[in-house]
Structures are given as structure tokens and as C-alpha cells.
Amino acid sequence: MVSYEEDWYGAPVDPIALVTRLARADPYPDYVVYERDGRWTFAGGVLAAVSLEADRVRTRFVDGSGIVQPWSGSPASALRRALDAVPVQGWNAYGWIGFDFAGVIPALGPTGAAAPPGELAQLPVPRIEVSTDGTGVLIRGADAAEREWIRTLIARPDGPGEPAATPVDVRAADASYRERVAQAVKEIRQGQYQKVILSRTVPIPFPADLVGTYAKGRRANTPARSFLLRFGGLHAAGFSPEVIVTVDADGQVLTQPLAGTRAFGRGPALDAAARDELESNPKEVFEHAVSVRTAQDEEVVERSLRLTGVHDLAGRLVDELSGGQRRRVWLAMALAQQTSILLLDEPTTFLDIAHQYEVLDLCAELHAREGRTLVAVLHDLNQACRYATHLIALRPGGQIAAQGDPAKVITAGLVEDVFGLPCRVIEDPETGTPLVVPLRRGAREQSADAEHIPSRTSASASASASAGSG
């Protein structure tokens, strides 16, 4: 098992100059630079690397060995399992996940589509981590000599300045791009899309210095995050005005609505005009409203999954779920509609006893906290008595036998009349509600003989009881 050790360098540094100097250093052909919330991290070298394909997850180690395993279900879970097996204590992984990753998520991938080819994600566990907010530098690594080399590099006087920028004309566009723009506008007008984002390739007539480009671009911008990476043949740099998605340590996913953007920093007058346009342009206002509505919808779905305990099933197809899991998923779908009235037909069927009471507790909580009305068909009289505020007892043909407060409706006579079950009705010691206790078989037979009431068939026991909160 490999363990990281930490060293602290206490002098102030220029974060951009530090991470670009490390990116140009010979020992690190593979690296990732990531900036967020005013903190830069350089992750260099590779102790282990996990990559995901449509049907397998691969782990490669620094000594050339590796593990290849098939996976199914959630691709994120497959990556988590592979990373958990990496023999590095206290690891962090840095890398990239491609757009095609969505194609192997069961809930998002198009039905019947071929699996996306190639690698969908690459996450290396670095040999060295160097992070800074400008006030000092934290160095994490398994090798003491490498950590000392980093300290020496940091302490050296600044080297050559950043290279001069060479402009590239991005206004020119080939005919095919203009045709795609025209087609996108047409499809928006036809109602097929609300918004289309098109990309194009801009040729650069000289070798690109991405490290220098990152340094120049970062000093001219104040993004929410920035990155520079070179790994597995991919070399990229970028800046983002928003952080689109974050996942915290508890697995909670947070999204931020996308708003329109304009160029700022061109002078007070131009900046004020750009802001006025951004805040008054109907298209930008509409797109922002759509983004906010989408984020709110995602939060409602997230809460419904969390309340019903099916968050871990979100990436699976319904056909793969057990009967009990399906019941909980259907309840989550009903909750996500945010209706004031919920009609539930046997919501506890196929659930084990613990999940039955979890579902009914949730229903009671929705009524008490949110004022929702819930009407449920239940065959368990004791559950109906415990949770209903108004109970309706139905005969096999659907006629109403009695209705009202469970404490007044449920009597031994009613239960025997409707269900053919001699019983005692006592007080539930936990809730104080009626508790139906069937008589022993011999006692039931004696009761039937004494009252000359023929024993009913088991079919009559399927008569339903309707319970609700409202």
C-alpha cells in the first residue's frame, strides 16, 4: 500500500506561474491542473490510472501491470469500485469524463443504440500533488526526494516570462458551419429544440503552446474554474464561467442554472451596455428561466428519490428491479409530480415489513408537513388504523360498510361482518389506535358455532379497506 506524505512551503507564490512551471517540467509528461474557488492543484505523474469503456473498466499501474474487469449497471459505480481497489492510501483522482459517458447510463442512453466506442473516462491517481492558494504550497507525494525536488523548483527565481500571444482570426467560418447554423435556426422555429449550441474547429497555422495559452487566458479571465491537462494523448485547456455540476462527499449532486454571458472588462460604458442587454434581452431572460426551471425539476426528482430510498436505483432500468423496488420507484414518480392529492393503490404490496412502514411513515409525513391529501387502498387493517385519519371499510362488492375515525369504525363486529374474521380489537400500545387481533382457529370455530354464522371462504378476506389522510 502506497501512502502520501505532506510537506508545507510557507512562502507566497504566484499560482499561475507555479502550475505552468510544473506543467513544463520534464518529470511529468502526464499531468492535470485544476483551479476552483481560488485554489490551484497540479497533479503530476501516475501511480495508477482507471479508464472506463462501454463494457469494461481497466486499471493500469506504474509497474506496467493491470486489471481488466467487465461491468454492468451504473458506470459511476464501476469507476468507484475500481478506484477503491487502487492500493494508494488517501488518493485523489484527476482526469476527464467524455460526453459519450452519458450513453452508457441506463436512464439516459438511447434505447437500441450501439454502445459508444473507445474510452469514456480516464482518471489517473497522481504521483505528486501540489496545491496552492497563493499564500503557501502544500506538497503531497510518496517519494521524499520528489517532494524535495518540488520545493527546490518552487524556491528557484522565476524563469523566462510567459510567451507573447499570437492572434488567430476566429471570424472566418466555412460553408458547412453556416449551413448547420441555418438548419439549427430552422429546427428551433419548428419547435424541435429550445436552444442549440454548435461547435466548430478553428485551424491554427502554427504549433499551439497550450501551457502558455492557459497562462495568458487565465490572467485575462476570472472563471469559476479552469483546467490544463495532458494525459493519454489528450492535451487541453479551458475556462468555465460557471461550475455546471458538483458532487459532494455524500453523493449529493448540485447543479447551477446556466445564464447568458457577455464580454466584460472593456470599460465602464461598454460593460454597462452589455449588462443592460443581458438583463433585458427576451431570449436571454427566457433561457435563464428555462435553466432555473430545469434545476428546480432536478431538485424535486432528487428529493423524491431520497425520500423513498431509491437513490441508488436511479441508474437502473425498471425491468431490472424487484417488485418491492418497483413499488418504491412508482411512489417516487408520484411524489415528483408535486400534486396536492395522491391516490395510492396498495402502496405496500411486495415490500418487506420495514419498507412498508417506511412508505407509510413517508405518507404521514407528507400529510403532516406539506398538507397533502393521500388516499390509499390497504388490505392490512392494522396499518390502515395506524395511519388513516378517515377510514372507509368496503364490502367485497364495493359497498361501503362503514366510514369515519378508525377508532370508531373498527370493531370486532365490523371486522367479522366484512371480512368473516372473528377477532378482538385492542388498543395498539405504540400508537393508541385500534389493533385487530384474530382469534385462534379453535376460538373462531366456537364463535361461528355459537352465533350460527358459517365460516367464510378465504376469498372474502381480499375485501379492501380504503384509508386516507386529508
N, C-alpha and C positions, 0 to 999 in steps of 0.2 A: 504494500500500500504506500503510495507516494503522498507526502504531506507538504503543504506550503509553509514557509517561514516568512515573517514580515520584517522589513526594515523601514525606518522613517527618515526622510531627508527634510530637515526643517526650514530650509531657506525658500523665499518666494521664487516662483518661476513664471515664465510666460507659457501657459498651457499649449497654445497652438505651436509655438516654436519647439516645445518639448516633444509633442507627439509626432510632429513631422520629422524631427531629427531621428527619433526612434524608428519611424517608418522607412527611413533611408539607410538605416544601419544594416550591415552585412549579415549579422547572425539571424535575421528574421525575414526570410523570404515569404513567410505566411504571417499575416497579422490582421487585426481588426482594431480600428479606432472608433470609439463611440462616445458621444457627448450628449448629456442630458442634465437639465437642472443645474447648469453651471459647473459640472464635473466631467472631466475627460478621463477616459480609460484607454490605455494601449495594451492589447493582449497579443503577445508575440510568441512564435514557435508553437509546436503542437506536442502535447503529451498523448492525447487520444483524439480521434475525430469520429463523430457519429453522423452518418448520412442515411437518408430515407429515400427509397424508391417505392413504386406502387405496390410491390409485393414482398419487399424485404427491407430490413434495416441492417446496416453494416457498421461495425466498429473497427477502426484501424488504430493500431498502437505504434508508438515511436520506434519499436524494435522491428517493425515490418509485419508482425503477426496481426491477426484479425479474427473477427467473429461475424458470421452472416446468419441471420435468423429470419424466417418468414413472419409476417404479422397479419392480423386482421382486426376489424373493429375500428377503434379510434387511432388515427395516425399520431396524434399528440401523445396518447398513452404509450404507443410503441416507442416514440423518441424518449419519453420519460423513463421507461424500463431500461432502455439501452444506456442512457446516461447514468442511471442509478447503479449500473453494473460496472462503471468505469472505476478502476482501482486508484482513485485520487481523492484524498480527503479534503473537504472544503472547496470543491471545484466550482468554477463558474464557466459557462459555455457561451461563446460568441460566434455569430455566423449569420446565415441568411435562410429564409424560407421563401420559396418561389410562389408565384400566383397559382401555378398548377397544383400546389398543395391542396387547394380547395376542391380539386377534382377527385380526391380520394377520401374526403369526408362524406360519410354515407348520407347525411342530411342535405348536402349541397351538390354532390356530384350528379350530373345529368344521367337519368335512367338509360341504360343500354349503351352508354358511351364507352369507348375504349379507354383503358387506363392511361393516364399521361406517361410519356416515356421519360427516361433519364432520372437524374437526381432531383428530388423535390425540396430537399433541405440539407444543409451542411452545418454542423455545429461542432467546431473544434474546442477542446479543453486546452487552454494555452499553457505554455511552459513558464511564462513570466507575465505578470500583470503589473502595470504601472498606472496609478491613478492620481489625479491632482485637481484641486480647485483653484490653484494659483498661489495658495499660502504655504504649501509644502507638498511633498510627494510620498505616497505610500507604495512600497515595492513588495510584491508577493512572488515568491518563487521557491522551488525545491532545491536549487543549487546555490550555495553560498557564493561561489566565485562569480556566477552570473549576476547575482544581486549586487555584488561589489562593482562589477563592470558597469552596471546601470548607474550606480552612484557616481562613478568616475565620469561617465558620459554627461550626467546632469551638471556636475561641477565644472565641466570644461567651459571656457569662454565661448560665446556664440560664434558659430561658424559663418559661412557665406550667407548673405541675405537671401530673401525669397526671390525667385526669378521674376523677371518682368513679364507682364501679361501680354499675350498676342491676341488681338480681336479676331473673332470669327463672325462672318455675316450669317445670321440666322433668319433673315427675312426671306431669302430665296426658298422656294418650295417647288418640287417637281409636280408634273401634271397629275400623277396618281394621287398625291396628297390632296390637291384641290378637289379632285373627283370624290374622294372619301368624305371631305367636308360637306360637299353638296349633297351626298347621299345621306349623311347623318342629319342634316337640316331637314331633308325631305321626310325621313322616318320620324323625326320629332314632331313635325307638323301633322303626320298621320296618326299620332298618338301612340306609336310603338315604344317610345322612350320619353323620359322627362329630361334626361341630360346625357350627353355623350362626351367622353374625353378621348381624344385621338392623340396618338404619339407618332413621331416621325424621326428618322435618322438624319442627322446633320453631318455631312463629311467634314473632317478636319484635315487640311492639307499639310500637316506636319505631325511628328510624333507628339503625343499628348503626355504631359507631365501631370499625372493625377495628384501626386503629393503636393506639388506647387499649386495646382488648381484648387485643391481643398484649402490650403492656407490662405490664398487670395480670396476665395469665395467666402470663407468663414469670417475673415476680418471685415468683409463688406456686408455681412448679414448678422441678424440676431435671431437665429432659428430656435424652435423648441427643442430640436435635436439635430445632430449632424453625424455623419459617419464617413469612414475611409477604410476600405478593406482590400486585401489581396489574398485570395485563398482558392485553391483548387482550380486555377486558371481564370478566375474571375477577379477583375480589378475594377473598383467602383468607388465613387464619392458622391455625397449628396447632402442636401439641407432640407429640413421639413419645417414649414410654419406651424404645423400642429402635430401633436402626437395622436395618431388615429386610435390605436388600441393599446391598452396596458393590461397586464395580468398580475395581480398581487400574489403574495406568498400563499394565500388561502385558495387560490384558483379563481378568484372573482375577476370577471372581465369588465373593464371600463372602456366606454367609447366616448369620443368627443365629437360634437357636431362639426361638420365642415362648413366654414363660411367662405364667402368670396374674398379675394385678396387683390391688393393693388400695390404698386411700387411706391415706397416711401423713402424719405431721406433726400428728396430732390429740392428741398427748400420749403419754407413755411407756406407760401401761396399755393404751390403745386400739391403739397401734401394735404392742405385743407380742401382743395378741389377734388382730389382723389377720394378723400373720406366722405365728402358730401355725395359724390356719385355712388360710392359703395353703399351708403345708407339709404339712398333714395331710388336706386335702380330697381324697378319691379322684378326683374329677372333674379338679381342677387337676393332680394328680400324673400322671394318665393323659394329659391334653392335653400336658403338658410332655414326657412320654416319647414321644408321637407326634411332637412337633416335633423332638426330638433325633434320632429315627429317620429322619425325613424329611431333616433336614440331613445325616445320615450317608449316606443313599442318594444325595443330590445330590453329595456329595464323591466317592463311588465312581464315579458316572457321569462326573463331571468328570475324574477321574484316568484312566478308561478312554479317554475321548475324547483326552486329552492324550498318553497312551502310544501310541495308534495313529495320531496325527497327523491326526485328523479333526475337531478342534475347530471349524474354520472351516465345516464342513458341517452343524453342529448345527441350523441353521435351515432346512434344505432337505428336500424330500420325497425319499424313496428313489427314486421313479420318475425323478427329475431327475439321478440320479448315474450316472457311468460304471461299467463293470464292475469296474474296479480300485477305485474309490471304495466301491462296494458291498461288496467283499471286506473292506476295512478297517473299514467300519461294522459288518458282521456280527461281525468279530473284537472290536470294541469292545463290542458287545452281549454276546458270550460272556464277556469279561473282567468285565463289570459284574455277572454272576451270582455272582462270587466262589466258584466251585466249586473243589474240590481237584484235580479231573481235568477236562481239556479235551480233547475229541475234535474234531479239525480235518480236514476233508475238502478236500484240495487248497487250502490257505490262500493259496498264492501265485499261483493262476490269475488271469489278466487283469491282474496287476500288472507294472509296468515293473521292470527289474532292481534299481534302487535300493530300491524299496518292497518287493520280495521279500526282500531281505536285512534290511531294517528290521524286517519282520514276524518273520522267523526269529530275528533278534537279540533281539527282544522276548520271543519264546517261550523262548529260552535263559535270558534274564534272569529270567523268571517262575519257571523251574525252579530256578535257582541261588539267587535271593534269597528266594523265597517258598515254595520246596519243592513247587510244583505239579507234577503229572504231566501231560504233554502227549503225546497220541498223534495223529500226523499222517500222512495219506496224501500222499506226494510222488512225482512222476514224474521229478524231477531227482535222479539218483543222487548227484551231487557235493554237492548241498545236503543230502541225507539223510546222507551220510557225515560232512559237516562238523558237523551239529547233533545227530544222534541219539546217544544213549548205548546204545541197544539197537535193532538194525535187523532187520526181517523182510522177506525178499525173497519175493514171491509170483509164482507162475506165472499165465498168463492165466486158467486155470480157478479160481484162488483157492487152489491148494495151496501149502503152504509149501515153498520150495526150500531156504532156509537162514535162520538167525537167530542173533543174538548181537552181539558187539562189531563195529562196522563194519570195523575194521582186520583182523579175522579172517574176516569174512563175504565182503567184496567182493574177488573175484579175477577175473582175466581169464576164466578158465574159467566161473565162475558167470555173469558178465555175458553171455557168448556163449551159454551154455546157456539162460538165462531170456529174454534179450532178442534173441538172434540177432545180437549186435553184436561182431565181433572188435575187440579193444581192447588197450591197455596200461594197467595200474594202477600209478601212480607216487605218490610222497608229495606232498601239497599243500604247497608251500613256505611258505604262510602259517600253516597250522594243523597240519600233520603228519598229517592224516587222508588216507584213500585218495582219489585223484583219477583218475577214469576218462577216458582219452584215446582216442577212437575211431581206428582205423587209417584211412589214406587208402583211397579206393574201390578202387584197384588192389591195394593190400595186402590189403584184405578179400577180394577175389575170389581172390587167390592163396592166402589162408589157407583159404578154402572148398574150393578145388580140391585143395589138399594134404591136407586132412583128410577129403575126400569128404563134406563137410557142406553140404547145399543151403542157399542163401541164404533167409532167412525174409522174409515179407512185412512191410510196414510196420505191419500190424495188431498183430503180436506186440510191437511196441515200445510199445504202450499198457499193457502189464502194469504194475501198480502196485507201488511199494515203500512199505512202511509203516515209518515211523520214529517214535521216541518218546523222551521223557525221563522217567525215573522212578526 
